[in-house]
């Protein structure tokens, strides 16, 4: 007989465990179900300094709001 599991599945050491969807861990896993694809990541080269304005512009172009705070 197959047991029906409820909750948020999480693999630990090759075994699937089910977390409460209201726990901090369960909520975190639910938020990352659809992560941003790597080709859409905004990355910076820290060896040559960070052009904050260029980073803000790239983020705006992706449709996100950018704070004017530094």
Protein Blocks (a to p, Z undefined) as FASTA:
>chain_A
ZZddedjdddeehiacdddfkbmklmmmmmmmmccdfklpccddfknopafklmmmmmmm
nopacdfbZZ
